[in-house]
């Protein structure tokens, strides 16, 4: 939100890698940066006590940025400029969805929620 990015505008790209890393690209000047969260001494896999949670919060708020994050170059290039699609009404539920998310089923235009089968 702070950067004005959204899925709808095609300026927010979600890559499900399971990592706590974010890649930022400046479309106007070509600058780019990857910011990834460093590990903490407190194990992520266990339930934290209230005291541990408070210590972690204080550390994140007070520590220098380079102690919390690694800064590097993104490991991928920015994809081609996104295309915009018109909206189509699903013939089963009546909701509108972008046309690239419509599937044909038994001659009807249906959304992914209503589509039966693999999408």
N, CA, C and O of each residue as an XYZ file, in Angstrom:
476
protein
N       0.824     -1.182      0.000
C       0.000      0.000      0.000
C       0.875      1.256      0.000
O       0.583      2.228     -0.697
N       1.943      1.223      0.785
C       2.831      2.380      0.852
C       3.457      2.705     -0.499
O       3.728      3.867     -0.803
N       3.683      1.679     -1.300
C       4.335      1.866     -2.588
C       3.359      2.050     -3.736
O       3.778      2.298     -4.867
N       2.066      1.934     -3.469
C       1.063      2.096     -4.519
C       0.951      0.886     -5.429
O       0.455      1.002     -6.549
N       1.397     -0.259     -4.971
C       1.349     -1.474     -5.789
C       0.073     -2.253     -5.497
O      -0.431     -2.255     -4.375
N      -0.439     -2.920     -6.539
C      -1.603     -3.780     -6.345
C      -1.595     -4.880     -7.402
O      -0.984     -4.741     -8.461
N      -2.287     -5.973     -7.091
C      -2.427     -7.056     -8.067
C      -3.176     -6.562     -9.295
O      -2.823     -6.897    -10.426
N      -4.213     -5.764     -9.064
C      -5.055     -5.277    -10.161
C      -4.295     -4.442    -11.170
O      -4.562     -4.532    -12.369
N      -3.353     -3.631    -10.710
C      -2.562     -2.797    -11.623
C      -1.400     -3.572    -12.231
O      -0.737     -3.087    -13.148
N      -1.155     -4.771    -11.721
C      -0.044     -5.566    -12.226
C       1.292     -5.120    -11.672
O       2.335     -5.541    -12.174
N       1.289     -4.274    -10.643
C       2.544     -3.787    -10.064
C       2.915     -4.530     -8.791
O       3.973     -4.272     -8.216
N       2.068     -5.443     -8.341
C       2.375     -6.304     -7.206
C       2.398     -7.726     -7.735
O       1.384     -8.234     -8.213
N       3.539     -8.357     -7.650
C       3.705     -9.701     -8.197
C       3.960    -10.649     -7.037
O       4.932    -10.486     -6.300
N       3.090    -11.639     -6.873
C       3.234    -12.611     -5.796
C       3.942    -13.842     -6.326
O       3.478    -14.483     -7.269
N       5.070    -14.165     -5.711
C       5.824    -15.371     -6.066
C       5.863    -16.252     -4.826
O       6.529    -15.905     -3.851
N       5.178    -17.359     -4.839
C       5.034    -18.227     -3.668
C       6.264    -19.110     -3.491
O       6.250    -20.287     -3.850
N       7.332    -18.532     -2.933
C       8.555    -19.289     -2.698
C       8.711    -19.696     -1.248
O       9.603    -20.478     -0.918
N       7.850    -19.175     -0.366
C       7.946    -19.491      1.050
C       9.000    -18.679      1.778
O       9.214    -18.880      2.973
N       9.654    -17.779      1.093
C      10.719    -16.977      1.697
C      10.170    -15.649      2.197
O       9.170    -15.143      1.689
N      10.829    -15.101      3.186
C      10.484    -13.763      3.678
C      11.396    -12.770      2.964
O      12.296    -12.181      3.564
N      11.139    -12.600      1.670
C      11.963    -11.729      0.832
C      11.058    -10.955     -0.111
O      10.037    -11.461     -0.576
N      11.456     -9.713     -0.384
C      10.652     -8.835     -1.224
C      11.567     -8.175     -2.242
O      12.656     -7.712     -1.902
N      11.122     -8.135     -3.493
C      11.886     -7.549     -4.585
C      11.167     -6.298     -5.057
O       9.966     -6.327     -5.328
N      11.902     -5.204     -5.154
C      11.327     -3.932     -5.557
C      12.009     -3.451     -6.831
O      13.236     -3.471     -6.933
N      11.210     -3.019     -7.802
C      11.699     -2.522     -9.076
C      11.142     -1.126     -9.298
O       9.935     -0.913     -9.175
N      11.999     -0.181     -9.621
C      11.558      1.168     -9.978
C      11.394      1.194    -11.490
O      12.379      1.141    -12.226
N      10.158      1.275    -11.950
C       9.886      1.207    -13.388
C      10.383      2.438    -14.133
O      10.607      2.376    -15.342
N      10.558      3.547    -13.436
C      10.979      4.785    -14.100
C      12.477      4.834    -14.358
O      12.909      5.320    -15.403
N      13.284      4.333    -13.409
C      14.735      4.461    -13.589
C      15.483      3.131    -13.615
O      16.704      3.122    -13.767
N      14.780      2.010    -13.471
C      15.409      0.694    -13.563
C      16.093      0.210    -12.292
O      16.625     -0.900    -12.269
N      16.091      1.012    -11.239
C      16.709      0.560     -9.989
C      15.918     -0.602     -9.416
O      14.702     -0.689     -9.586
N      16.632     -1.504     -8.726
C      15.962     -2.646     -8.128
C      16.722     -3.086     -6.879
O      17.936     -2.908     -6.777
N      15.984     -3.665     -5.935
C      16.598     -4.154     -4.700
C      15.784     -5.336     -4.178
O      14.563     -5.389     -4.330
N      16.486     -6.274     -3.566
C      15.861     -7.422     -2.892
C      16.141     -7.249     -1.403
O      17.285     -7.049     -0.994
N      15.084     -7.327     -0.601
C      15.216     -7.203      0.848
C      14.714     -8.502      1.456
O      13.552     -8.869      1.281
N      15.594     -9.200      2.174
C      15.194    -10.471      2.775
C      15.462    -10.441      4.272
O      16.451     -9.874      4.736
N      14.561    -11.061      5.008
C      14.647    -11.098      6.463
C      15.701    -12.096      6.884
O      15.696    -13.244      6.440
N      16.613    -11.654      7.749
C      17.609    -12.558      8.314
C      16.941    -13.404      9.384
O      15.902    -13.029      9.927
N      17.539    -14.538      9.682
C      17.009    -15.390     10.744
C      17.234    -14.760     12.110
O      18.083    -13.882     12.267
N      16.482    -15.208     13.079
C      16.620    -14.741     14.448
C      17.100    -15.883     15.320
O      16.966    -17.053     14.963
N      17.656    -15.536     16.459
C      18.103    -16.558     17.404
C      16.923    -17.376     17.918
O      17.083    -18.544     18.273
N      15.738    -16.764     17.960
C      14.541    -17.472     18.411
C      14.046    -18.348     17.258
O      13.824    -17.853     16.154
N      13.874    -19.633     17.510
C      13.466    -20.589     16.489
C      12.043    -20.300     15.996
O      11.126    -20.152     16.804
N      11.857    -20.220     14.659
C      10.537    -19.971     14.078
C       9.586    -21.143     14.295
O       8.370    -20.957     14.338
N      10.129    -22.336     14.429
C       9.290    -23.519     14.483
C       8.602    -23.755     15.816
O       7.749    -24.637     15.914
N       8.945    -22.994     16.842
C       8.321    -23.241     18.141
C       7.410    -22.086     18.544
O       7.548    -20.964     18.058
N       6.484    -22.388     19.439
C       5.581    -21.370     19.967
C       6.378    -20.462     20.902
O       7.040    -20.944     21.822
N       6.316    -19.160     20.670
C       7.058    -18.221     21.504
C       6.277    -17.889     22.768
O       5.050    -17.797     22.756
N       7.016    -17.711     23.855
C       6.379    -17.244     25.085
C       6.109    -15.752     24.928
O       6.635    -15.116     24.015
N       5.288    -15.192     25.821
C       5.015    -13.750     25.759
C       6.307    -12.956     25.896
O       6.486    -11.946     25.214
N       7.199    -13.395     26.760
C       8.474    -12.702     26.952
C       9.328    -12.731     25.690
O       9.927    -11.722     25.316
N       9.382    -13.890     25.035
C      10.164    -14.017     23.797
C       9.569    -13.161     22.690
O      10.296    -12.529     21.924
N       8.235    -13.144     22.608
C       7.565    -12.334     21.599
C       7.877    -10.859     21.816
O       8.158    -10.139     20.858
N       7.831    -10.411     23.039
C       8.129     -9.013     23.349
C       9.585     -8.682     23.017
O       9.861     -7.623     22.453
N      10.511     -9.566     23.357
C      11.929     -9.353     23.037
C      12.136     -9.254     21.531
O      12.886     -8.402     21.054
N      11.475    -10.119     20.796
C      11.602    -10.108     19.338
C      11.062     -8.800     18.764
O      11.694     -8.201     17.894
N       9.892     -8.347     19.244
C       9.318     -7.084     18.777
C      10.263     -5.919     19.054
O      10.495     -5.084     18.180
N      10.805     -5.861     20.265
C      11.721     -4.776     20.628
C      12.969     -4.797     19.742
O      13.444     -3.753     19.294
N      13.485     -5.989     19.499
C      14.667     -6.112     18.643
C      14.382     -5.590     17.239
O      15.170     -4.823     16.687
N      13.254     -6.007     16.662
C      12.903     -5.593     15.299
C      12.743     -4.080     15.219
O      13.162     -3.470     14.235
N      12.149     -3.470     16.226
C      11.903     -2.026     16.206
C      13.154     -1.190     16.460
O      13.236     -0.044     16.019
N      14.132     -1.761     17.172
C      15.285     -0.958     17.582
C      16.594     -1.287     16.868
O      17.505     -0.459     16.849
N      16.702     -2.458     16.293
C      17.974     -2.882     15.685
C      18.230     -2.136     14.378
O      17.285     -1.730     13.702
N      19.502     -1.953     14.020
C      19.826     -1.370     12.712
C      19.280     -2.260     11.591
O      19.238     -3.483     11.724
N      18.867     -1.637     10.494
C      18.257     -2.384      9.384
C      19.128     -3.519      8.873
O      18.619     -4.594      8.555
N      20.449     -3.292      8.790
C      21.315     -4.332      8.241
C      21.497     -5.522      9.184
O      22.053     -6.543      8.782
N      21.039     -5.406     10.426
C      21.020     -6.560     11.332
C      19.779     -7.408     11.109
O      19.787     -8.608     11.385
N      18.718     -6.796     10.613
C      17.447     -7.487     10.422
C      17.293     -7.997      8.988
O      16.732     -9.070      8.762
N      17.792     -7.225      8.028
C      17.589     -7.547      6.613
C      18.902     -7.680      5.860
O      19.901     -7.047      6.201
N      18.879     -8.518      4.827
C      19.949     -8.568      3.825
C      19.461     -7.776      2.627
O      18.295     -7.875      2.245
N      20.341     -6.998      2.039
C      20.020     -6.211      0.852
C      20.865     -6.723     -0.295
O      22.087     -6.821     -0.176
N      20.218     -7.054     -1.412
C      20.941     -7.575     -2.579
C      20.153     -7.225     -3.837
O      19.186     -6.465     -3.782
N      20.573     -7.785     -4.974
C      19.867     -7.602     -6.237
C      18.856     -8.736     -6.406
O      19.132     -9.865     -6.002
N      17.695     -8.457     -6.995
C      16.726     -9.530     -7.256
C      17.348    -10.633     -8.102
O      18.228    -10.377     -8.923
N      16.887    -11.850     -7.895
C      17.410    -13.014     -8.610
C      16.632    -13.307     -9.888
O      16.839    -14.346    -10.516
N      15.743    -12.405    -10.276
C      14.963    -12.563    -11.498
C      14.743    -11.188    -12.102
O      14.876    -10.167    -11.428
N      14.406    -11.180    -13.373
C      14.114     -9.924    -14.057
C      12.629     -9.622    -13.956
O      11.808    -10.523    -13.783
N      12.303     -8.372    -14.063
C      10.913     -7.947    -14.030
C      10.194     -8.506    -15.248
O      10.707     -8.407    -16.363
N       9.017     -9.091    -15.059
C       8.286     -9.627    -16.212
C       7.831     -8.504    -17.146
O       7.852     -7.327    -16.786
N       7.422     -8.896    -18.345
C       6.935     -7.901    -19.301
C       5.750     -7.147    -18.710
O       5.089     -7.631    -17.791
N       5.492     -5.980    -19.236
C       4.415     -5.149    -18.722
C       3.096     -5.919    -18.739
O       2.775     -6.614    -19.703
N       2.351     -5.780    -17.660
C       1.111     -6.544    -17.552
C       0.062     -6.035    -18.539
O       0.031     -4.860    -18.903
N      -0.786     -6.958    -18.951
C      -1.884     -6.601    -19.840
C      -3.145     -6.471    -19.003
O      -3.277     -7.116    -17.963
N      -4.039     -5.664    -19.442
C      -5.328     -5.571    -18.754
C      -6.360     -6.345    -19.554
O      -6.314     -6.384    -20.784
N      -7.274     -6.948    -18.851
C      -8.299     -7.768    -19.470
C      -9.677     -7.187    -19.145
O      -9.864     -6.541    -18.114
N     -10.617     -7.423    -20.025
C     -11.996     -7.057    -19.751
C     -12.596     -8.034    -18.759
O     -12.007     -9.075    -18.468
N     -13.756     -7.701    -18.247
C     -14.445     -8.580    -17.308
C     -15.569     -9.324    -18.005
O     -16.226     -8.795    -18.901
N     -15.777    -10.560    -17.577
C     -16.828    -11.406    -18.110
C     -17.633    -11.945    -16.933
O     -17.078    -12.279    -15.886
N     -18.939    -12.023    -17.118
C     -19.825    -12.533    -16.077
C     -19.874    -14.055    -16.158
O     -20.123    -14.622    -17.222
N     -19.631    -14.712    -15.019
C     -19.739    -16.169    -14.953
C     -21.193    -16.560    -15.178
O     -22.098    -15.996    -14.562
N     -21.414    -17.531    -16.067
C     -22.783    -17.946    -16.399
C     -23.393    -18.884    -15.356
O     -24.533    -19.323    -15.512
N     -22.650    -19.192    -14.306
C     -23.208    -20.019    -13.234
C     -23.500    -19.167    -11.993
O     -24.637    -19.139    -11.522
N     -22.478    -18.468    -11.454
C     -22.690    -17.703    -10.215
C     -23.053    -16.244    -10.466
O     -23.557    -15.573     -9.565
N     -22.806    -15.741    -11.679
C     -23.155    -14.363    -12.004
C     -22.126    -13.323    -11.607
O     -22.326    -12.135    -11.861
N     -21.025    -13.741    -10.989
C     -19.978    -12.792    -10.598
C     -19.085    -12.494    -11.799
O     -18.899    -13.344    -12.670
N     -18.531    -11.273    -11.839
C     -17.635    -10.918    -12.943
C     -16.193    -11.178    -12.553
O     -15.792    -10.967    -11.408
N     -15.427    -11.637    -13.520
C     -14.006    -11.930    -13.332
C     -13.248    -11.500    -14.584
O     -13.842    -11.396    -15.657
N     -11.933    -11.248    -14.463
C     -11.152    -10.920    -15.656
C     -11.231    -12.064    -16.674
O     -11.267    -13.237    -16.301
N     -11.255    -11.709    -17.951
C     -11.461    -12.719    -18.982
C     -10.376    -13.792    -19.014
O     -10.627    -14.898    -19.493
N      -9.176    -13.493    -18.514
C      -8.128    -14.522    -18.509
C      -8.352    -15.569    -17.420
O      -7.632    -16.566    -17.362
N      -9.347    -15.351    -16.558
C      -9.674    -16.314    -15.506
C     -10.948    -17.103    -15.808
O     -11.406    -17.885    -14.975
N     -11.514    -16.902    -16.984
C     -12.729    -17.611    -17.397
C     -12.349    -18.939    -18.068
O     -11.351    -19.014    -18.784
N     -13.135    -19.957    -17.834
C     -12.959    -21.252    -18.479
C     -14.256    -21.602    -19.199
O     -15.334    -21.157    -18.805
N     -14.144    -22.398    -20.252
C     -15.329    -22.893    -20.953
C     -15.666    -24.269    -20.416
O     -14.816    -25.155    -20.342
N     -16.931    -24.428    -20.041
C     -17.391    -25.711    -19.518
C     -18.790    -25.962    -20.053
O     -19.721    -25.213    -19.756
N     -18.934    -27.005    -20.833
C     -20.234    -27.337    -21.438
C     -20.818    -26.149    -22.189
O     -22.023    -25.902    -22.129
N     -19.961    -25.412    -22.900
C     -20.409    -24.279    -23.700
C     -20.694    -23.010    -22.905
O     -21.126    -22.013    -23.483
N     -20.463    -23.021    -21.599
C     -20.697    -21.847    -20.758
C     -19.373    -21.242    -20.313
O     -18.380    -21.945    -20.123
N     -19.383    -19.920    -20.152
C     -18.229    -19.212    -19.617
C     -18.351    -19.212    -18.100
O     -19.285    -18.628    -17.550
N     -17.402    -19.872    -17.415
C     -17.495    -20.012    -15.965
C     -16.206    -19.557    -15.272
O     -15.116    -19.651    -15.837
N     -16.353    -19.061    -14.035
C     -15.198    -18.625    -13.240
C     -14.479    -19.852    -12.679
O     -14.985    -20.970    -12.768
N     -13.310    -19.638    -12.108
C     -12.529    -20.747    -11.566
C     -13.221    -21.428    -10.390
O     -13.067    -22.632    -10.187
N     -13.989    -20.651     -9.610
C     -14.714    -21.260     -8.473
C     -15.786    -22.229     -8.949
O     -16.018    -23.260     -8.319
N     -16.436    -21.904    -10.051
C     -17.528    -22.741    -10.561
C     -17.024    -23.851    -11.501
O     -17.733    -24.830    -11.735
N     -15.830    -23.705    -12.029
C     -15.283    -24.671    -12.992
C     -15.025    -26.010    -12.313
O     -14.397    -26.065    -11.256
N     -15.498    -27.063    -12.909
C     -15.262    -28.405    -12.380
C     -14.170    -29.054    -13.209
O     -14.328    -29.262    -14.412
N     -13.086    -29.365    -12.572
C     -11.953    -29.956    -13.274
C     -10.685    -29.225    -12.906
O     -10.686    -28.368    -12.022
N      -9.621    -29.557    -13.571
C      -8.333    -28.920    -13.301
C      -8.260    -27.581    -14.016
O      -8.656    -27.467    -15.176
N      -7.758    -26.578    -13.329
C      -7.544    -25.274    -13.954
C      -6.155    -24.883    -13.704
O      -5.729    -23.811    -14.135
